[in-house]
Amino acid sequence: MKSVLENIFESTGRKLEDYVKLHNLETMYRLSYSDEREFFPSSNKEKMKEEMERL
């Protein structure tokens, strides 16, 4: 998503980093399924693999 924001700022002749400080989040978000399972995606490949195997 960072690239989307960078493109928006660049289209106006500005730099994202001049206005915003971004931080990586762990966990990025949560997906909840109707059967009450939850999935927590990760930018860490090993954690993502573990999470996928858990489902």
The 8 nearest C-alpha neighbors of each residue, nearest first, counted from 0:
[[1, 3, 2, 4, 5, 6, 21, 23],
 [0, 2, 4, 3, 5, 21, 6, 15],
 [1, 3, 5, 0, 4, 6, 7, 15],
 [4, 2, 6, 0, 1, 5, 7, 8],
 [3, 5, 7, 1, 6, 2, 8, 0],
 [4, 6, 2, 8, 3, 7, 15, 9],
 [7, 5, 9, 3, 4, 8, 10, 2],
 [8, 6, 4, 10, 5, 9, 3, 11],
 [7, 9, 13, 5, 11, 10, 6, 14],
 [10, 8, 12, 6, 13, 11, 7, 5],
 [9, 11, 7, 8, 12, 6, 13, 5],
 [10, 12, 9, 8, 13, 7, 14, 6],
 [13, 11, 9, 10, 8, 14, 7, 6],
 [14, 12, 8, 9, 11, 15, 10, 17],
 [13, 15, 17, 16, 8, 9, 5, 12],
 [14, 16, 17, 5, 18, 8, 19, 13],
 [15, 17, 19, 18, 14, 20, 21, 5],
 [18, 16, 15, 14, 19, 13, 20, 8],
 [19, 17, 16, 15, 20, 14, 13, 8],
 [18, 20, 16, 15, 17, 21, 14, 22],
 [19, 21, 16, 22, 18, 17, 15, 23],
 [22, 20, 19, 23, 16, 1, 15, 24],
 [23, 21, 24, 20, 25, 19, 1, 27],
 [24, 22, 25, 21, 27, 42, 26, 1],
 [25, 23, 27, 26, 22, 42, 41, 28],
 [26, 24, 27, 41, 23, 42, 28, 40],
 [25, 27, 24, 28, 41, 39, 40, 29],
 [28, 26, 25, 24, 41, 40, 29, 39],
 [27, 29, 26, 39, 40, 30, 25, 41],
 [30, 28, 39, 38, 31, 37, 40, 27],
 [29, 31, 38, 37, 39, 32, 28, 40],
 [32, 30, 37, 36, 29, 35, 38, 33],
 [31, 33, 36, 35, 34, 37, 30, 38],
 [32, 34, 35, 31, 36, 37, 30, 38],
 [33, 35, 32, 36, 31, 37, 54, 30],
 [36, 34, 33, 32, 37, 31, 30, 38],
 [37, 35, 32, 34, 31, 38, 33, 54],
 [38, 36, 31, 30, 32, 35, 39, 29],
 [37, 39, 30, 29, 40, 31, 36, 50],
 [38, 40, 29, 28, 26, 30, 41, 37],
 [41, 39, 47, 27, 38, 26, 28, 29],
 [40, 42, 47, 43, 26, 27, 46, 25],
 [41, 43, 44, 40, 47, 25, 27, 46],
 [44, 42, 41, 46, 45, 47, 25, 48],
 [45, 43, 47, 46, 42, 48, 41, 49],
 [44, 46, 48, 47, 43, 49, 50, 41],
 [47, 45, 49, 43, 48, 44, 50, 41],
 [48, 46, 50, 44, 41, 45, 49, 40],
 [47, 49, 45, 51, 46, 50, 44, 52],
 [50, 48, 46, 52, 47, 51, 53, 45],
 [49, 51, 47, 53, 48, 52, 46, 54],
 [52, 50, 48, 53, 54, 49, 47, 38],
 [51, 53, 49, 54, 50, 48, 47, 46],
 [52, 54, 50, 51, 49, 48, 38, 47],
 [53, 52, 51, 50, 38, 36, 37, 49]]
